[in-house]
């Protein structure tokens, strides 16, 4: 067993070396420490980003208030990095599933996530006021009800439905472009594929149930 473990260790070390080029091994520069900046949060990295206390801003590129607030928010991120609080922002014009999940009605919207609780910041958009809210004053604001919270069943389902709808529209655009179809034609093709897949699924369920009934 010891010999086998040693051989396995050699193999793993060899595979690890293969992931680096000679230039990376001998000329890799030491890591540099960058000033904390605002994370770009998307529907793809949301769950990995929100792991502890997290301040998040929903913005839109065309929003004048968001543009003027950007330098202040960067300064907030630098300050809160010393307190182990994450700071991120979501482009609401692109991330429709997250804006639906968080029930965003306007920009910028600033939310503080602590565990499963979500609180909206409604005070002045100044550095000191926001930092004070995150570090202590958040406790004086009622969190969103859990049922309607982004982490609750309704909020999660709302976000997923919007995400699925977005994927369907992307597929529709792809069909229209690749097969040179009109909007109606692309929707008809998409509907036909959906119908076929539904029928295949129903047949598969019927076969599985029939086999189970025969065994019983």
PyMOL CGO cylinders between C-alpha atoms (Angstrom):
from pymol import cmd
from pymol.cgo import CYLINDER

trace = [
    CYLINDER, 0.00, 0.00, 0.00, 2.83, 2.41, 0.84, 0.3, 1, 1, 1, 1, 1, 1,
    CYLINDER, 2.83, 2.41, 0.84, 4.55, 1.69, -2.48, 0.3, 1, 1, 1, 1, 1, 1,
    CYLINDER, 4.55, 1.69, -2.48, 1.30, 2.26, -4.35, 0.3, 1, 1, 1, 1, 1, 1,
    CYLINDER, 1.30, 2.26, -4.35, 0.71, 5.59, -2.59, 0.3, 1, 1, 1, 1, 1, 1,
    CYLINDER, 0.71, 5.59, -2.59, 4.28, 6.70, -3.38, 0.3, 1, 1, 1, 1, 1, 1,
    CYLINDER, 4.28, 6.70, -3.38, 3.82, 5.85, -7.06, 0.3, 1, 1, 1, 1, 1, 1,
    CYLINDER, 3.82, 5.85, -7.06, 0.52, 7.70, -7.12, 0.3, 1, 1, 1, 1, 1, 1,
    CYLINDER, 0.52, 7.70, -7.12, 2.22, 10.73, -5.59, 0.3, 1, 1, 1, 1, 1, 1,
    CYLINDER, 2.22, 10.73, -5.59, 4.90, 10.67, -8.32, 0.3, 1, 1, 1, 1, 1, 1,
    CYLINDER, 4.90, 10.67, -8.32, 2.23, 10.52, -11.02, 0.3, 1, 1, 1, 1, 1, 1,
    CYLINDER, 2.23, 10.52, -11.02, 0.30, 13.45, -9.52, 0.3, 1, 1, 1, 1, 1, 1,
    CYLINDER, 0.30, 13.45, -9.52, 3.47, 15.55, -9.27, 0.3, 1, 1, 1, 1, 1, 1,
    CYLINDER, 3.47, 15.55, -9.27, 4.31, 14.75, -12.89, 0.3, 1, 1, 1, 1, 1, 1,
    CYLINDER, 4.31, 14.75, -12.89, 0.82, 15.75, -14.05, 0.3, 1, 1, 1, 1, 1, 1,
    CYLINDER, 0.82, 15.75, -14.05, 1.07, 18.97, -12.09, 0.3, 1, 1, 1, 1, 1, 1,
    CYLINDER, 1.07, 18.97, -12.09, 4.35, 19.85, -13.79, 0.3, 1, 1, 1, 1, 1, 1,
    CYLINDER, 4.35, 19.85, -13.79, 2.73, 19.29, -17.18, 0.3, 1, 1, 1, 1, 1, 1,
    CYLINDER, 2.73, 19.29, -17.18, 0.25, 22.10, -16.49, 0.3, 1, 1, 1, 1, 1, 1,
    CYLINDER, 0.25, 22.10, -16.49, 3.11, 24.65, -16.45, 0.3, 1, 1, 1, 1, 1, 1,
    CYLINDER, 3.11, 24.65, -16.45, 5.29, 25.66, -19.35, 0.3, 1, 1, 1, 1, 1, 1,
    CYLINDER, 5.29, 25.66, -19.35, 9.05, 25.99, -18.70, 0.3, 1, 1, 1, 1, 1, 1,
    CYLINDER, 9.05, 25.99, -18.70, 8.67, 29.76, -18.98, 0.3, 1, 1, 1, 1, 1, 1,
    CYLINDER, 8.67, 29.76, -18.98, 6.01, 29.77, -16.26, 0.3, 1, 1, 1, 1, 1, 1,
    CYLINDER, 6.01, 29.77, -16.26, 8.16, 27.64, -13.96, 0.3, 1, 1, 1, 1, 1, 1,
    CYLINDER, 8.16, 27.64, -13.96, 11.35, 29.69, -14.21, 0.3, 1, 1, 1, 1, 1, 1,
    CYLINDER, 11.35, 29.69, -14.21, 10.14, 33.22, -14.96, 0.3, 1, 1, 1, 1, 1, 1,
    CYLINDER, 10.14, 33.22, -14.96, 6.90, 33.45, -13.04, 0.3, 1, 1, 1, 1, 1, 1,
    CYLINDER, 6.90, 33.45, -13.04, 6.81, 36.76, -11.21, 0.3, 1, 1, 1, 1, 1, 1,
    CYLINDER, 6.81, 36.76, -11.21, 5.93, 36.89, -7.53, 0.3, 1, 1, 1, 1, 1, 1,
    CYLINDER, 5.93, 36.89, -7.53, 2.30, 37.80, -6.82, 0.3, 1, 1, 1, 1, 1, 1,
    CYLINDER, 2.30, 37.80, -6.82, 1.59, 41.45, -6.42, 0.3, 1, 1, 1, 1, 1, 1,
    CYLINDER, 1.59, 41.45, -6.42, -0.90, 42.91, -3.97, 0.3, 1, 1, 1, 1, 1, 1,
    CYLINDER, -0.90, 42.91, -3.97, -3.56, 44.98, -5.68, 0.3, 1, 1, 1, 1, 1, 1,
    CYLINDER, -3.56, 44.98, -5.68, -5.86, 47.47, -4.04, 0.3, 1, 1, 1, 1, 1, 1,
    CYLINDER, -5.86, 47.47, -4.04, -9.28, 46.02, -3.45, 0.3, 1, 1, 1, 1, 1, 1,
    CYLINDER, -9.28, 46.02, -3.45, -11.67, 46.86, -6.27, 0.3, 1, 1, 1, 1, 1, 1,
    CYLINDER, -11.67, 46.86, -6.27, -15.32, 46.18, -6.97, 0.3, 1, 1, 1, 1, 1, 1,
    CYLINDER, -15.32, 46.18, -6.97, -16.15, 42.67, -8.22, 0.3, 1, 1, 1, 1, 1, 1,
    CYLINDER, -16.15, 42.67, -8.22, -18.15, 42.22, -11.40, 0.3, 1, 1, 1, 1, 1, 1,
    CYLINDER, -18.15, 42.22, -11.40, -20.95, 39.89, -10.31, 0.3, 1, 1, 1, 1, 1, 1,
    CYLINDER, -20.95, 39.89, -10.31, -22.91, 37.84, -12.86, 0.3, 1, 1, 1, 1, 1, 1,
    CYLINDER, -22.91, 37.84, -12.86, -25.42, 35.04, -12.70, 0.3, 1, 1, 1, 1, 1, 1,
    CYLINDER, -25.42, 35.04, -12.70, -22.53, 32.63, -13.35, 0.3, 1, 1, 1, 1, 1, 1,
    CYLINDER, -22.53, 32.63, -13.35, -20.31, 33.64, -10.42, 0.3, 1, 1, 1, 1, 1, 1,
    CYLINDER, -20.31, 33.64, -10.42, -22.96, 34.93, -8.02, 0.3, 1, 1, 1, 1, 1, 1,
    CYLINDER, -22.96, 34.93, -8.02, -23.03, 31.87, -5.74, 0.3, 1, 1, 1, 1, 1, 1,
    CYLINDER, -23.03, 31.87, -5.74, -19.23, 31.72, -5.48, 0.3, 1, 1, 1, 1, 1, 1,
    CYLINDER, -19.23, 31.72, -5.48, -18.92, 35.44, -4.73, 0.3, 1, 1, 1, 1, 1, 1,
    CYLINDER, -18.92, 35.44, -4.73, -21.57, 35.66, -2.02, 0.3, 1, 1, 1, 1, 1, 1,
    CYLINDER, -21.57, 35.66, -2.02, -19.80, 33.62, 0.64, 0.3, 1, 1, 1, 1, 1, 1,
    CYLINDER, -19.80, 33.62, 0.64, -19.78, 36.12, 3.53, 0.3, 1, 1, 1, 1, 1, 1,
    CYLINDER, -19.78, 36.12, 3.53, -20.96, 39.68, 4.25, 0.3, 1, 1, 1, 1, 1, 1,
    CYLINDER, -20.96, 39.68, 4.25, -21.37, 41.29, 0.86, 0.3, 1, 1, 1, 1, 1, 1,
    CYLINDER, -21.37, 41.29, 0.86, -22.34, 44.73, -0.41, 0.3, 1, 1, 1, 1, 1, 1,
    CYLINDER, -22.34, 44.73, -0.41, -23.74, 44.73, -3.92, 0.3, 1, 1, 1, 1, 1, 1,
    CYLINDER, -23.74, 44.73, -3.92, -24.83, 47.50, -6.28, 0.3, 1, 1, 1, 1, 1, 1,
    CYLINDER, -24.83, 47.50, -6.28, -27.17, 47.06, -9.22, 0.3, 1, 1, 1, 1, 1, 1,
    CYLINDER, -27.17, 47.06, -9.22, -26.35, 49.60, -11.90, 0.3, 1, 1, 1, 1, 1, 1,
    CYLINDER, -26.35, 49.60, -11.90, -26.86, 50.34, -15.58, 0.3, 1, 1, 1, 1, 1, 1,
    CYLINDER, -26.86, 50.34, -15.58, -24.21, 51.72, -17.97, 0.3, 1, 1, 1, 1, 1, 1,
    CYLINDER, -24.21, 51.72, -17.97, -26.57, 54.46, -19.18, 0.3, 1, 1, 1, 1, 1, 1,
    CYLINDER, -26.57, 54.46, -19.18, -27.47, 55.61, -15.63, 0.3, 1, 1, 1, 1, 1, 1,
    CYLINDER, -27.47, 55.61, -15.63, -25.99, 59.03, -14.85, 0.3, 1, 1, 1, 1, 1, 1,
    CYLINDER, -25.99, 59.03, -14.85, -26.36, 58.58, -11.09, 0.3, 1, 1, 1, 1, 1, 1,
    CYLINDER, -26.36, 58.58, -11.09, -24.44, 55.29, -11.33, 0.3, 1, 1, 1, 1, 1, 1,
    CYLINDER, -24.44, 55.29, -11.33, -21.58, 56.93, -13.22, 0.3, 1, 1, 1, 1, 1, 1,
    CYLINDER, -21.58, 56.93, -13.22, -21.25, 59.71, -10.64, 0.3, 1, 1, 1, 1, 1, 1,
    CYLINDER, -21.25, 59.71, -10.64, -21.44, 57.19, -7.80, 0.3, 1, 1, 1, 1, 1, 1,
    CYLINDER, -21.44, 57.19, -7.80, -18.76, 54.86, -9.24, 0.3, 1, 1, 1, 1, 1, 1,
    CYLINDER, -18.76, 54.86, -9.24, -15.68, 56.55, -7.66, 0.3, 1, 1, 1, 1, 1, 1,
    CYLINDER, -15.68, 56.55, -7.66, -17.38, 56.63, -4.25, 0.3, 1, 1, 1, 1, 1, 1,
    CYLINDER, -17.38, 56.63, -4.25, -18.25, 52.94, -4.53, 0.3, 1, 1, 1, 1, 1, 1,
    CYLINDER, -18.25, 52.94, -4.53, -14.65, 52.08, -5.38, 0.3, 1, 1, 1, 1, 1, 1,
    CYLINDER, -14.65, 52.08, -5.38, -13.54, 53.92, -2.24, 0.3, 1, 1, 1, 1, 1, 1,
    CYLINDER, -13.54, 53.92, -2.24, -16.13, 52.01, -0.20, 0.3, 1, 1, 1, 1, 1, 1,
    CYLINDER, -16.13, 52.01, -0.20, -14.72, 48.73, -1.55, 0.3, 1, 1, 1, 1, 1, 1,
    CYLINDER, -14.72, 48.73, -1.55, -11.20, 49.68, -0.48, 0.3, 1, 1, 1, 1, 1, 1,
    CYLINDER, -11.20, 49.68, -0.48, -12.36, 50.58, 3.03, 0.3, 1, 1, 1, 1, 1, 1,
    CYLINDER, -12.36, 50.58, 3.03, -14.54, 47.51, 3.54, 0.3, 1, 1, 1, 1, 1, 1,
    CYLINDER, -14.54, 47.51, 3.54, -11.78, 45.18, 2.36, 0.3, 1, 1, 1, 1, 1, 1,
    CYLINDER, -11.78, 45.18, 2.36, -10.13, 45.79, 5.74, 0.3, 1, 1, 1, 1, 1, 1,
    CYLINDER, -10.13, 45.79, 5.74, -13.25, 44.39, 7.45, 0.3, 1, 1, 1, 1, 1, 1,
    CYLINDER, -13.25, 44.39, 7.45, -13.52, 41.25, 5.29, 0.3, 1, 1, 1, 1, 1, 1,
    CYLINDER, -13.52, 41.25, 5.29, -16.64, 42.51, 3.54, 0.3, 1, 1, 1, 1, 1, 1,
    CYLINDER, -16.64, 42.51, 3.54, -16.99, 41.78, -0.16, 0.3, 1, 1, 1, 1, 1, 1,
    CYLINDER, -16.99, 41.78, -0.16, -18.13, 44.49, -2.55, 0.3, 1, 1, 1, 1, 1, 1,
    CYLINDER, -18.13, 44.49, -2.55, -19.54, 43.85, -5.99, 0.3, 1, 1, 1, 1, 1, 1,
    CYLINDER, -19.54, 43.85, -5.99, -21.73, 45.30, -8.71, 0.3, 1, 1, 1, 1, 1, 1,
    CYLINDER, -21.73, 45.30, -8.71, -24.21, 43.85, -11.19, 0.3, 1, 1, 1, 1, 1, 1,
    CYLINDER, -24.21, 43.85, -11.19, -24.91, 45.25, -14.63, 0.3, 1, 1, 1, 1, 1, 1,
    CYLINDER, -24.91, 45.25, -14.63, -28.70, 45.18, -14.51, 0.3, 1, 1, 1, 1, 1, 1,
    CYLINDER, -28.70, 45.18, -14.51, -29.02, 45.76, -18.24, 0.3, 1, 1, 1, 1, 1, 1,
    CYLINDER, -29.02, 45.76, -18.24, -27.39, 42.36, -18.87, 0.3, 1, 1, 1, 1, 1, 1,
    CYLINDER, -27.39, 42.36, -18.87, -28.10, 40.26, -15.79, 0.3, 1, 1, 1, 1, 1, 1,
    CYLINDER, -28.10, 40.26, -15.79, -31.88, 40.13, -16.05, 0.3, 1, 1, 1, 1, 1, 1,
    CYLINDER, -31.88, 40.13, -16.05, -32.19, 36.97, -13.95, 0.3, 1, 1, 1, 1, 1, 1,
    CYLINDER, -32.19, 36.97, -13.95, -30.43, 38.62, -10.99, 0.3, 1, 1, 1, 1, 1, 1,
    CYLINDER, -30.43, 38.62, -10.99, -32.41, 41.86, -11.29, 0.3, 1, 1, 1, 1, 1, 1,
    CYLINDER, -32.41, 41.86, -11.29, -35.62, 39.81, -11.26, 0.3, 1, 1, 1, 1, 1, 1,
    CYLINDER, -35.62, 39.81, -11.26, -34.42, 37.67, -8.36, 0.3, 1, 1, 1, 1, 1, 1,
    CYLINDER, -34.42, 37.67, -8.36, -33.59, 40.79, -6.30, 0.3, 1, 1, 1, 1, 1, 1,
    CYLINDER, -33.59, 40.79, -6.30, -36.71, 42.70, -7.46, 0.3, 1, 1, 1, 1, 1, 1,
    CYLINDER, -36.71, 42.70, -7.46, -34.70, 45.67, -8.72, 0.3, 1, 1, 1, 1, 1, 1,
    CYLINDER, -34.70, 45.67, -8.72, -36.88, 48.65, -9.67, 0.3, 1, 1, 1, 1, 1, 1,
    CYLINDER, -36.88, 48.65, -9.67, -34.28, 51.35, -10.34, 0.3, 1, 1, 1, 1, 1, 1,
    CYLINDER, -34.28, 51.35, -10.34, -30.59, 52.22, -10.50, 0.3, 1, 1, 1, 1, 1, 1,
    CYLINDER, -30.59, 52.22, -10.50, -28.44, 52.39, -8.57, 0.3, 1, 1, 1, 1, 1, 1,
    CYLINDER, -28.44, 52.39, -8.57, -29.82, 49.99, -5.96, 0.3, 1, 1, 1, 1, 1, 1,
    CYLINDER, -29.82, 49.99, -5.96, -27.50, 49.10, -3.08, 0.3, 1, 1, 1, 1, 1, 1,
    CYLINDER, -27.50, 49.10, -3.08, -28.06, 45.95, -1.04, 0.3, 1, 1, 1, 1, 1, 1,
    CYLINDER, -28.06, 45.95, -1.04, -26.22, 44.44, 1.90, 0.3, 1, 1, 1, 1, 1, 1,
    CYLINDER, -26.22, 44.44, 1.90, -26.23, 40.65, 2.16, 0.3, 1, 1, 1, 1, 1, 1,
    CYLINDER, -26.23, 40.65, 2.16, -25.46, 39.09, 5.52, 0.3, 1, 1, 1, 1, 1, 1,
    CYLINDER, -25.46, 39.09, 5.52, -26.01, 35.36, 5.62, 0.3, 1, 1, 1, 1, 1, 1,
    CYLINDER, -26.01, 35.36, 5.62, -29.52, 34.74, 4.27, 0.3, 1, 1, 1, 1, 1, 1,
    CYLINDER, -29.52, 34.74, 4.27, -30.66, 38.27, 5.09, 0.3, 1, 1, 1, 1, 1, 1,
    CYLINDER, -30.66, 38.27, 5.09, -30.83, 41.01, 2.46, 0.3, 1, 1, 1, 1, 1, 1,
    CYLINDER, -30.83, 41.01, 2.46, -31.24, 44.69, 3.38, 0.3, 1, 1, 1, 1, 1, 1,
    CYLINDER, -31.24, 44.69, 3.38, -31.56, 47.63, 1.03, 0.3, 1, 1, 1, 1, 1, 1,
    CYLINDER, -31.56, 47.63, 1.03, -29.55, 50.75, 1.72, 0.3, 1, 1, 1, 1, 1, 1,
    CYLINDER, -29.55, 50.75, 1.72, -31.68, 53.88, 1.24, 0.3, 1, 1, 1, 1, 1, 1,
    CYLINDER, -31.68, 53.88, 1.24, -29.46, 56.54, 2.80, 0.3, 1, 1, 1, 1, 1, 1,
    CYLINDER, -29.46, 56.54, 2.80, -27.17, 59.15, 1.27, 0.3, 1, 1, 1, 1, 1, 1,
    CYLINDER, -27.17, 59.15, 1.27, -24.75, 57.73, -1.29, 0.3, 1, 1, 1, 1, 1, 1,
    CYLINDER, -24.75, 57.73, -1.29, -21.64, 58.90, 0.51, 0.3, 1, 1, 1, 1, 1, 1,
    CYLINDER, -21.64, 58.90, 0.51, -18.59, 56.89, 1.50, 0.3, 1, 1, 1, 1, 1, 1,
    CYLINDER, -18.59, 56.89, 1.50, -18.95, 57.32, 5.27, 0.3, 1, 1, 1, 1, 1, 1,
    CYLINDER, -18.95, 57.32, 5.27, -22.71, 56.70, 5.37, 0.3, 1, 1, 1, 1, 1, 1,
    CYLINDER, -22.71, 56.70, 5.37, -22.48, 53.46, 3.37, 0.3, 1, 1, 1, 1, 1, 1,
    CYLINDER, -22.48, 53.46, 3.37, -19.55, 52.12, 5.38, 0.3, 1, 1, 1, 1, 1, 1,
    CYLINDER, -19.55, 52.12, 5.38, -21.36, 52.96, 8.63, 0.3, 1, 1, 1, 1, 1, 1,
    CYLINDER, -21.36, 52.96, 8.63, -24.45, 51.13, 7.38, 0.3, 1, 1, 1, 1, 1, 1,
    CYLINDER, -24.45, 51.13, 7.38, -22.50, 47.99, 6.49, 0.3, 1, 1, 1, 1, 1, 1,
    CYLINDER, -22.50, 47.99, 6.49, -20.45, 47.85, 9.69, 0.3, 1, 1, 1, 1, 1, 1,
    CYLINDER, -20.45, 47.85, 9.69, -23.19, 48.60, 12.21, 0.3, 1, 1, 1, 1, 1, 1,
    CYLINDER, -23.19, 48.60, 12.21, -26.32, 50.48, 11.13, 0.3, 1, 1, 1, 1, 1, 1,
    CYLINDER, -26.32, 50.48, 11.13, -27.69, 47.65, 8.95, 0.3, 1, 1, 1, 1, 1, 1,
    CYLINDER, -27.69, 47.65, 8.95, -29.25, 46.15, 12.08, 0.3, 1, 1, 1, 1, 1, 1,
    CYLINDER, -29.25, 46.15, 12.08, -31.75, 49.02, 12.22, 0.3, 1, 1, 1, 1, 1, 1,
    CYLINDER, -31.75, 49.02, 12.22, -33.13, 48.11, 8.79, 0.3, 1, 1, 1, 1, 1, 1,
    CYLINDER, -33.13, 48.11, 8.79, -35.61, 45.26, 8.39, 0.3, 1, 1, 1, 1, 1, 1,
    CYLINDER, -35.61, 45.26, 8.39, -34.42, 42.54, 6.02, 0.3, 1, 1, 1, 1, 1, 1,
    CYLINDER, -34.42, 42.54, 6.02, -36.52, 41.35, 3.10, 0.3, 1, 1, 1, 1, 1, 1,
    CYLINDER, -36.52, 41.35, 3.10, -39.12, 38.73, 4.06, 0.3, 1, 1, 1, 1, 1, 1,
    CYLINDER, -39.12, 38.73, 4.06, -37.61, 35.28, 3.58, 0.3, 1, 1, 1, 1, 1, 1,
    CYLINDER, -37.61, 35.28, 3.58, -40.43, 34.13, 1.31, 0.3, 1, 1, 1, 1, 1, 1,
    CYLINDER, -40.43, 34.13, 1.31, -39.76, 36.96, -1.17, 0.3, 1, 1, 1, 1, 1, 1,
    CYLINDER, -39.76, 36.96, -1.17, -36.02, 37.16, -0.51, 0.3, 1, 1, 1, 1, 1, 1,
    CYLINDER, -36.02, 37.16, -0.51, -33.58, 36.40, -3.36, 0.3, 1, 1, 1, 1, 1, 1,
    CYLINDER, -33.58, 36.40, -3.36, -32.56, 33.36, -1.32, 0.3, 1, 1, 1, 1, 1, 1,
    CYLINDER, -32.56, 33.36, -1.32, -36.14, 32.26, -0.71, 0.3, 1, 1, 1, 1, 1, 1,
    CYLINDER, -36.14, 32.26, -0.71, -38.27, 30.01, -2.93, 0.3, 1, 1, 1, 1, 1, 1,
    CYLINDER, -38.27, 30.01, -2.93, -40.15, 32.80, -4.72, 0.3, 1, 1, 1, 1, 1, 1,
    CYLINDER, -40.15, 32.80, -4.72, -37.07, 34.90, -5.45, 0.3, 1, 1, 1, 1, 1, 1,
    CYLINDER, -37.07, 34.90, -5.45, -35.05, 31.92, -6.63, 0.3, 1, 1, 1, 1, 1, 1,
    CYLINDER, -35.05, 31.92, -6.63, -37.86, 30.68, -8.88, 0.3, 1, 1, 1, 1, 1, 1,
    CYLINDER, -37.86, 30.68, -8.88, -38.35, 34.15, -10.33, 0.3, 1, 1, 1, 1, 1, 1,
    CYLINDER, -38.35, 34.15, -10.33, -34.68, 34.38, -11.27, 0.3, 1, 1, 1, 1, 1, 1,
    CYLINDER, -34.68, 34.38, -11.27, -34.64, 30.90, -12.81, 0.3, 1, 1, 1, 1, 1, 1,
    CYLINDER, -34.64, 30.90, -12.81, -37.72, 31.61, -14.92, 0.3, 1, 1, 1, 1, 1, 1,
    CYLINDER, -37.72, 31.61, -14.92, -36.15, 34.77, -16.32, 0.3, 1, 1, 1, 1, 1, 1,
    CYLINDER, -36.15, 34.77, -16.32, -32.89, 32.89, -16.98, 0.3, 1, 1, 1, 1, 1, 1,
    CYLINDER, -32.89, 32.89, -16.98, -34.73, 30.13, -18.88, 0.3, 1, 1, 1, 1, 1, 1,
    CYLINDER, -34.73, 30.13, -18.88, -36.65, 32.74, -20.87, 0.3, 1, 1, 1, 1, 1, 1,
    CYLINDER, -36.65, 32.74, -20.87, -33.37, 34.44, -21.78, 0.3, 1, 1, 1, 1, 1, 1,
    CYLINDER, -33.37, 34.44, -21.78, -31.88, 31.16, -22.99, 0.3, 1, 1, 1, 1, 1, 1,
    CYLINDER, -31.88, 31.16, -22.99, -34.93, 30.51, -25.13, 0.3, 1, 1, 1, 1, 1, 1,
    CYLINDER, -34.93, 30.51, -25.13, -34.61, 33.94, -26.73, 0.3, 1, 1, 1, 1, 1, 1,
    CYLINDER, -34.61, 33.94, -26.73, -30.90, 33.32, -27.39, 0.3, 1, 1, 1, 1, 1, 1,
    CYLINDER, -30.90, 33.32, -27.39, -31.77, 30.01, -29.05, 0.3, 1, 1, 1, 1, 1, 1,
    CYLINDER, -31.77, 30.01, -29.05, -34.46, 31.73, -31.09, 0.3, 1, 1, 1, 1, 1, 1,
    CYLINDER, -34.46, 31.73, -31.09, -31.94, 34.32, -32.33, 0.3, 1, 1, 1, 1, 1, 1,
    CYLINDER, -31.94, 34.32, -32.33, -29.47, 31.56, -33.18, 0.3, 1, 1, 1, 1, 1, 1,
    CYLINDER, -29.47, 31.56, -33.18, -32.06, 29.67, -35.24, 0.3, 1, 1, 1, 1, 1, 1,
    CYLINDER, -32.06, 29.67, -35.24, -33.08, 32.84, -37.06, 0.3, 1, 1, 1, 1, 1, 1,
    CYLINDER, -33.08, 32.84, -37.06, -29.45, 33.64, -37.91, 0.3, 1, 1, 1, 1, 1, 1,
    CYLINDER, -29.45, 33.64, -37.91, -28.19, 30.17, -38.84, 0.3, 1, 1, 1, 1, 1, 1,
    CYLINDER, -28.19, 30.17, -38.84, -31.25, 29.01, -40.80, 0.3, 1, 1, 1, 1, 1, 1,
    CYLINDER, -31.25, 29.01, -40.80, -32.11, 32.52, -42.07, 0.3, 1, 1, 1, 1, 1, 1,
    CYLINDER, -32.11, 32.52, -42.07, -35.64, 32.34, -40.71, 0.3, 1, 1, 1, 1, 1, 1,
    CYLINDER, -35.64, 32.34, -40.71, -38.08, 35.07, -39.83, 0.3, 1, 1, 1, 1, 1, 1,
    CYLINDER, -38.08, 35.07, -39.83, -39.04, 35.59, -36.18, 0.3, 1, 1, 1, 1, 1, 1,
    CYLINDER, -39.04, 35.59, -36.18, -42.21, 33.55, -36.70, 0.3, 1, 1, 1, 1, 1, 1,
    CYLINDER, -42.21, 33.55, -36.70, -40.32, 30.77, -38.46, 0.3, 1, 1, 1, 1, 1, 1,
    CYLINDER, -40.32, 30.77, -38.46, -37.70, 30.60, -35.73, 0.3, 1, 1, 1, 1, 1, 1,
    CYLINDER, -37.70, 30.60, -35.73, -40.39, 30.39, -33.05, 0.3, 1, 1, 1, 1, 1, 1,
    CYLINDER, -40.39, 30.39, -33.05, -42.19, 27.63, -35.00, 0.3, 1, 1, 1, 1, 1, 1,
    CYLINDER, -42.19, 27.63, -35.00, -38.95, 25.64, -35.31, 0.3, 1, 1, 1, 1, 1, 1,
    CYLINDER, -38.95, 25.64, -35.31, -38.20, 26.15, -31.62, 0.3, 1, 1, 1, 1, 1, 1,
    CYLINDER, -38.20, 26.15, -31.62, -41.73, 25.07, -30.71, 0.3, 1, 1, 1, 1, 1, 1,
    CYLINDER, -41.73, 25.07, -30.71, -41.48, 21.97, -32.89, 0.3, 1, 1, 1, 1, 1, 1,
    CYLINDER, -41.48, 21.97, -32.89, -38.22, 20.94, -31.24, 0.3, 1, 1, 1, 1, 1, 1,
    CYLINDER, -38.22, 20.94, -31.24, -39.77, 21.51, -27.83, 0.3, 1, 1, 1, 1, 1, 1,
    CYLINDER, -39.77, 21.51, -27.83, -42.78, 19.38, -28.78, 0.3, 1, 1, 1, 1, 1, 1,
    CYLINDER, -42.78, 19.38, -28.78, -40.57, 16.53, -30.02, 0.3, 1, 1, 1, 1, 1, 1,
    CYLINDER, -40.57, 16.53, -30.02, -38.48, 16.61, -26.86, 0.3, 1, 1, 1, 1, 1, 1,
    CYLINDER, -38.48, 16.61, -26.86, -41.64, 16.59, -24.74, 0.3, 1, 1, 1, 1, 1, 1,
    CYLINDER, -41.64, 16.59, -24.74, -42.98, 13.55, -26.61, 0.3, 1, 1, 1, 1, 1, 1,
    CYLINDER, -42.98, 13.55, -26.61, -39.66, 11.74, -26.25, 0.3, 1, 1, 1, 1, 1, 1,
    CYLINDER, -39.66, 11.74, -26.25, -39.66, 12.46, -22.52, 0.3, 1, 1, 1, 1, 1, 1,
    CYLINDER, -39.66, 12.46, -22.52, -43.25, 11.21, -22.14, 0.3, 1, 1, 1, 1, 1, 1,
    CYLINDER, -43.25, 11.21, -22.14, -42.43, 8.00, -24.03, 0.3, 1, 1, 1, 1, 1, 1,
    CYLINDER, -42.43, 8.00, -24.03, -39.38, 7.45, -21.83, 0.3, 1, 1, 1, 1, 1, 1,
    CYLINDER, -39.38, 7.45, -21.83, -41.48, 7.95, -18.67, 0.3, 1, 1, 1, 1, 1, 1,
    CYLINDER, -41.48, 7.95, -18.67, -44.11, 5.52, -20.01, 0.3, 1, 1, 1, 1, 1, 1,
    CYLINDER, -44.11, 5.52, -20.01, -41.48, 2.85, -20.73, 0.3, 1, 1, 1, 1, 1, 1,
    CYLINDER, -41.48, 2.85, -20.73, -39.91, 3.23, -17.28, 0.3, 1, 1, 1, 1, 1, 1,
    CYLINDER, -39.91, 3.23, -17.28, -43.30, 3.03, -15.53, 0.3, 1, 1, 1, 1, 1, 1,
    CYLINDER, -43.30, 3.03, -15.53, -44.33, 0.00, -17.60, 0.3, 1, 1, 1, 1, 1, 1,
    CYLINDER, -44.33, 0.00, -17.60, -41.15, -1.87, -16.67, 0.3, 1, 1, 1, 1, 1, 1,
    CYLINDER, -41.15, -1.87, -16.67, -41.64, -1.01, -13.03, 0.3, 1, 1, 1, 1, 1, 1,
    CYLINDER, -41.64, -1.01, -13.03, -45.27, -2.22, -13.07, 0.3, 1, 1, 1, 1, 1, 1,
    CYLINDER, -45.27, -2.22, -13.07, -44.21, -5.51, -14.69, 0.3, 1, 1, 1, 1, 1, 1,
    CYLINDER, -44.21, -5.51, -14.69, -41.58, -6.07, -11.99, 0.3, 1, 1, 1, 1, 1, 1,
    CYLINDER, -41.58, -6.07, -11.99, -44.14, -5.37, -9.27, 0.3, 1, 1, 1, 1, 1, 1,
]
cmd.load_cgo(trace, "trace")
